[in-house]
Amino acid sequence: MEVLDISLPDGTVRISSNVLRSDSLEFNGSWSVPDATGPFKVSSSRNSFVAFGCNVVAQLIPHSTLGSLTYASICAAMCPETLSGSSCSGVACCRTSIAAFAGDLPSYGIQVKHLVGQRDHWQVPTAAFIVDQDWFSRSETEMMSNFISQFRHPVVQSAPMVLEWSLDLISDEGLFRLSPIGPVSSDFICLSPNSFSYLINGNYDRRRCSCSQGYQGNTYLTDGCQDIDECQQPDLYPCHGTCINLPGTYRCSSKKSIRNLPGLITIIAISAGFGLLFSLLGVAKITNKLKKRRAKKLRQIFFKRNHGLLLQQLISSNKDIAERMKIFSLEELDQATNKFDQNRILGGGGHGTVYKGILSDQRVVAIKKSKIVVQREVDQFINEVSDFGASRSISIDETGILTAIQGTHGYLDPEYYYTSRLTEKSDVYSFGVILAELLTRFTPVFSSHSSEVTSLASHFVSLKRDNRLQDILDPQIVEEGGTEDAKAVARLAEACLNLKGEERPTMRQVETILEDVRSSKVHHNSQTTRVGQNVPKYQSRNEGTRLYSLEKEFIESSEIPR
């Protein structure tokens, strides 16, 4: 076997192979890999199967499949009356690739057959062979010209062929050593440092070695991979400055850049400083923005959890309520309490703290801030605010369908039990029960002295009609508010508790009456002030009692869970 070239990186060897020729139109031959038990095989990707002749078909058949229809390669060469051309494309010459599976076989059969039924205009010899496709691409023009013009065998008697080779872990174990670490595909390393092994076609038992990048040499020898001096090969490794060779690589330094290195370092340091400053400012801005977004989202969650949407719906659905009620934002509460200043605290308890608040219109209000949030207490507070007797999420005038009644026992309009309908006068009845509660300090449903369960509404109306209202009115209410004002509010409560809804006042009328009572109270206080010198002791005692009562209400409000 004549070896023409060996490539360690590619794992190939080029050899000289005979060209099978015959003077007849048909012939049989064979070709086998030199040293069939060795590591060599035909490269199906680097070789081609070529045949010369007229009206013939050439076949490359693996010996293991002789007599079957399995071919490693097959092509046909035809000859018309006029021969011309300089490429092997089917006229007097054919060229084709070799099947990938054929590369693993040690020997082949080559058959050239005449195509029966074709008219033979030419009597030419035939030839068939396996050849390096790169070499044949460079030589086919000359070979075709000689064959067509002289009708003789190709001028060459042999042609180069490419064989691939790989190492077997069992038979070539001396060229590998086991790596203590590494994945399956590289758990064997080659003898030379600065090299690596890789699988051939995914076969774990067959592999090759290759030098690492920046090294070259024979990987199958100890210390066979040597460093490449890139500085000695400027065409392959260009450098327009000072070339410094390093193990496995090189560095190119500019003299100008080295001379200006101090200034460059200063520029880099200043740029890095500004970059770091801008980065910190950007991070701080993004963090602050994320905190604000998180706080806003958290407020939205709490607003929804605390039934704020229900309160908004209640306000928007009733014009009278919208005029008197407002949902304050956290910023407004911070401004009203000076960010919940400790000096604004009016009182406190286990559940909350009451602050003195001053609104933007200079109104003084009490603002309660909870300490412990228990969902059960929140739900109870929402029920007390939004459900004075029965809550309606859909107006009957809009859809004609009422939602399930969620009324509190004792506040519900008696007419509902007969009509199964809730109207605006139903809320008036519920408000009348609240007025009765405030005047008597009784619950809507209480136990009398005879241990019987009694409705506050019916009991209040009964005593009012019997002129026995003083039996149930709270003495402190009468003392602080005055008898006349207490009676006026009692008459209003009686009107609100009328069993007939159409005879009850509207909420606007209720508001007007309460404003009148309040105005008369203010007018009475001003008159009392003018004649205060005549009754100084009574005025001092009455005012002190009211101030003490207001302070006590604030303290109790902070202690009672709402």
N, C-alpha and C positions, 0 to 999 in steps of 0.2 A: 504494500500500500504506500503510495507516494503522498506524503503530507505536504501540502502547499502553504498552509497558514494555520496558526492556532490563536484563538482569542480567549484569554482567561476571563475578562469581564463578561463577554457574551456567552461563554460556555460552548464555543463552537470550534470545529476543525474542518478545514477545506482539504479535500483529497482529490486525486486524479482518478476518474472512473472511465471504464471502457465504453465506447459507443458501439452498440450491437447493430450490425449491418448485414444485408443480404442482397444478392442480385435478382432474386425472385420476388414475386408480389406477396408471398406469404412466408412467414418463418416463426419459429418459437425460440425463446431464449430465457435466460434467468439471470437474476442479479441478487447478490446477498451482501449484507453488511460485513465488512472485515471484522474478524474476531467477534462472532455473534454472541459470545458469552460476556463480552466486555460492556462498558458503560455507554457505547455509542448507539445512536439511532438516526434514521433519516429525518432531516428537518422538513416537515411538511409546509412550514411557513416560508422557508428560504429557498426551496427547490421547485422546479416545474418538470412536467413530463412532456417530452418533445418527440415528434415523429415526422420523418420525411418520406414521401412516396406519392403515387397517383392512384386515386380511387381505392384507398385502403382505410381500415380502421385499426387503430393501435390501442391495446389494452394493457394496463398495469394491474396484475392480479396478485393478491397475497397468496402464498403457497398453501396456507391453511384453508383457503376457500376455492381451490382449483376445481373446476367442474360445476361451480355454482354461478349465480348471477351477481356476485358481490365483486365490485371493482374498486381499486384504490384510485384509479384514474382512467379515462377513456377519451379519445378524440378521433376525428376523421379528417383525412387530407384528400381533396378532390382536384382533378386536373381537367379544365375545359380545353377546347381546341386551341385557344390562345393563352399562353402562360405569360403572366406579368406580375410585378409586385416585388417589394423588397422587405415585407414583414411576414412573419409566420402567423397567418390569420386564417388558415383553412385551405389555401390554394398551394398545393404541393408540399405544404407544411402545416402542422397543427401543434398547438401548445395549450396545455391545461394545468390546473393546480392538482395537488395531491391531497387526498382526504386525510384529515387529522388523525384518524385511528390507525392509518397505515404507518405512521412514524414509529410505533412501538413494535413493529414486526421485523424479524431479522432477515427475511428473504422475500423475493417477489418473482413472479413469472411475467414475462413480456411476450405478448402475442400480437402479430401483425397479420390481418386477414384482408383478402381482396373482397371488395363489395361486388357481389354477383349482380349482373344485370346492367352494370355501368359500361359504357363503350370506352374502350381503352385507346386513346389517341397517342399515348406516349408509352414507351417501354423504358422505365427508369428503375434503378435499384431502390431499395427501402432501407430505412434506419430508424432506430428508436433508442432513447436513453433518458436518464434522469440527470438534470443539470442545474447548476447554480443560476437562479433566475436573473440575478444582477449581471452575471457574466454573459448570459445568453442575450440579454437586452442590448448589450454593447456589441455582440458579435453576429446577431441574426441577419443584419443587412448583408454582410459579406458572405455568410453561409448561404443565404437564399440566392444571391447573385451567381455564385459558383454552381449551385445545384441546378438552377433553371437554364443557365447558359451552356453548361457542359454535360448535363444529364448524367452526372457521375455522383458517387458517394460524397457526402460532406467531406471537406478537406481535412477535418480533424478526425483522429482516431480515438481520442479521449477528450473528456470535458471535465471541468471541476464540479464537484458536488459538495454540499455542506452537510456535515453530521453534527448533531447536538450530543452533548455528553453531560452526565450528572453523576454524583457520588451516591453510593448506597451506604446507609448507616451500618449495615452488617458487614459487607465485604470491604468497605473502606473506613472502618472504624478508627484506624490510626490517624486519619486526617481531621477528626473531630474530637472535641472533648465536651463533656457535659457541663452546662452552665448551672450554677447553684440557684439562679433565679431567672425569671423570664417567662413569657407566655409560651404556648405550645409551639407556635411557629418559629420561635428562636431559642428554644431551650438547649440547642447544641451550638457551640461557637467554634469558629475555625482556629487553626493552629496559630495564625499570626494575630498579634494585637491589632487594634484599629481596623477590624474587619467584622463582617456579619454574615450569617447564613440565611438562605431563604428557600422556600419550598418550590418544587417544579410541578406545575399543573395541579397544585393542591395535594400532591402525594407526599405524605409525611415521611416516608422512608427514602425519598429521593430529593436531593437538595444540592445547591451550589453555594460557594463562598464568594464574597466580593469585598474589596477594600472600601473602607468608609470614605466619605467625601473629604477631599483634600489629601488623600493618600493613593499610592499606586504600587503595583508589584504583584508578586505571586502569593496569593492568600494561603496556599497550601504548604508554605514553608514557614518555619519559625522566624519571626521578624521579617516576613516577606513583604509586608505593606510598609512602604517608606513614605515619608512626608514629601509632598510636592513643593518644590521651591517656586512659588508663583512669580517671584520677582525675576526669575530667569526666563520666564515665558510671557513677555509683555503683550504679545499678540492675543494670547488667550486670557490673560489677566491684566488688563490695562490699568495703569496708575500714572497720574499726571503730577506726582509729587515725589516724596521719599517713600519707597516701598520697603516695608519691614515684614520679613517672613516670620510666620508664627506656626506652631504645630497645627496642621490641618487647615490653615487659612493664612491670610496675610492682611496687613494694614497699610493703608496709603495715607501718609501725612503730608500736608502742604507746608512748605517752609514759611510762606506768608502767614498762614494761620498760626504756626508755632510762634512766630515773631510777635504777633498781635494777641497772643494768648491771654496776658493780663487784662487787656481791655475787653476781650471777649468774655472773660470770666465775670468782669464787672457788669457788662450788659446782661449776661445771663442771670446774675444774681438780682439785679434790679427788676428785670422782667419777671423772674420767679416771685419776687416780693410782691409786685403789683398783682400778679396772677393769684397768689395766695390770698391777698387782701380782697380782691374781687370775689374770689371763691367763698371766703368767709362771709362777706356781705350777702352774696347770693344764697348761701345756706341759711343765714339768719332770716333773710326775707322769706325764703320758701318755708322755713320752720314756722315763722310767725303766721304766714298765710294758712299753713296746714292747721295750726292751733285754732285760728279763727274759724276755719271751715269745720273743724271737729266740734268746737263749741257751739256753732250754729246748728250743726246736725244734732248735737246732744239736746239743745233746747227744743228743736223740732220734735225729737223723740219724747221728751218729757211733756211737751205741750199736747201731743197726741195721747200719751198715756194718761194724763190728768184730765182728759175729756175737754181739752181746749176747743176742739172742733165743734163739739156739742154746744159749748158756750157761744162760739161765733155764730152758729146756726140760730141759736135762741135770740141773739141780739139782732141779727140781720132780718129775722122773720117778723119782728115786732117793732114798729116805728117808735112806739112809746118807750120801749125798753132801750132802743138804740139812742134815744135822746138823753137818757139818764145813766146809762152804763157804758163803760169803756174798758177795754183790755189794755193795760199798761205794759210797755216793753221793759226789759231789764235795764236799759239805759235810762229810761224815765224814772224808774225806782231808785237807781243809783243816784241820780241827780236830786230826787226828792229827799233822800235820806243822807245826802253827802257821803255816798258810798257806804251806807250802813254804819255811820259813825257811832262810836260807843256813847258819845254824849247825847245822841238822839234816842237812846233806849228809854222807854217808858216803863217797861216791866218785862218779866220773863218767867218761864216755868220749865217744866220737864219736856214739853213738846215744841215750844217755840219762843220767840222773842218779839215784842211789840216795839216798833220804832215810831217816832214822831216824824211825819213826812210833810213837806211843804211843796205843793204842786206848782207848776209854772204860772198858774193864775192866782197864786198866793193862798190857795185854800189849804187848811191844815187838816191832815187826815192821819189815821192810824194804820200802819203797815205791819202786818204780821209775817214773820219769816220763820219757817219751820226748822226745827233742829233734827228731828228724827222722822224719816219718811217711811211710813208703813202703808202699803197699797190698800189695805182694808180701810184705814183712816182716810186716805185720799178718796176712795170710792164713796165713803160715807159723807165726806164734805161736799163732793160733787152732787150727790143725791139731794143734800139739803139746799144747795144753791139752785139746781135746775129742776127740782121736782117738788113743788109745794103741794101737790095733790095728785097730779097725773101728768106725765110727759107725753107729748105728741110730736113725733118726728115728721109726720106728713099731714098737711092741712086737709080737712075733708072737702074744702072748696076746690082743692087742686086735683085730687084723684078720686075722691069719694070713698076711699078706703082708709080706715084708722089702723094704726099700729097697735100692738099689744099694750094694754094699760099697765103702767108700772107705778101705780099710786101708793102713797103712804097712808096706812090706816088712820082714820080720824080726820084727814084733810080732804078726802074725795067727795065730790059734789053728789048729794043724794039723788039728784035727777038722773045721774048716769045709770043707776040701778033700774030705772024705768025706761029710759030712752036708748041706753047704750051709746050715747053721743056725748062728746065733750065740746064745750063752747068756750068763748072768752069769759062768759059769766061763771064758768066752773073755776077759773083762776081767781075770780073775785071771791067766791065762797072760800077757797083755800086761804086767801089772804085774810078773810074775816076770822078764820080759826087762829091765824098767827096773831092778830090783834087781841083776840081773847086770851091767848097764851101770855102775851106781854102784860095785859092788865091784871091777870089773876095768878100768874106763875104756876098754872096747872098744865099738865100735859094734855094733848088732844083726847086721850082716853085715860081715865084715872079710876081708882077705886074709892067709892064713897065711904062714909062712916059705917054703913051697913055691909061693907065688903062687896057691894055690887059694882060691876064695871059700868061706868057712866061716860057718856059722850060729853065733852066740854062744850061743844057747840049747842046742843039741845039744852044742857043745864044752864048755860050762860043766858040764852034767849028766855028761858023760863023764869029765871030770877029777875031779869030785866023787866019783863012784862008784869011781874008781881011787885015791882018797886023794891026788891030786896037785893039790889045789885051790890050794896055795901057789904053783904054777907060773903061775897066772893072776891071783891076787889082787893088787890095787894095794898096794905096800908102805906108802904113806902112810896108806891106810885102816886097815891092820892096826896101824900104829904109833900113830895117833891114837885109833882106836876100840877097840883091844884085840883080841887074837887070839880070845878066846872070843865076844865080840860079833860079830866078823866071821864066825866059823863058824856062829853062830846065824842070822844073816841069810842066810848061804849055804844052810843047810838049808831055810830058808823059801823061798828062791828056787827050790831044787830041787823042793820040793813044788808050787810054783806052776807049774813047767814040766813037770809030769807030762803025758804024752801022753793019758792018759785023763782026761777032764773031771770025771767023777764022783769021782775020787780026789784032786782038787785041793781045797784048803781054800776056804772062802768068804771074801769080803772082810772080813766081820766078824771071822773067825778071824785073818786076816792082820793086821788092826788090833790085835787083842788081843796077838798075838805081838810085834809091834813095840813096843807099849806096855810089855810085860814087859821087852824088851831095854833100852828107855829107862830103865825104873825101876831095873833092875839096874845100869845105868851110873851113875845118880844115886847109888845106894847105895854103889857102889864108890868114887865120887869123895869121898863123905863120909867113908868109912873112910880113904881116902888122906890126907884133910885131918887126921884125928886122929893119924895116925902120920907126919905131914909132917916133923916135926923130925928123924926118922931119915934121911930121904932128901930133903933140901932141893934138892940140885942137880938130880935127875931131875924133881921136880915142876915146878921153874921152867922147865926146858927143855921139858917136855911141854905146859905151859899156854901158854907163849909161842908154841910151834909152832901150837897150835890157834887162838889169837887171830890170829896172822899168816895162817893158812889162811882163817879167816872173813872177814877184811878183804879178802884176795885174791879170795875168791868174790864179794863185793859189787862189787869193781872190775870183775872179768870179766863179771859180770851186766850192768853198765851199758855195757860195750863190745860185747857180743855182741848182734846184732839179735834181738829176740824178737818 
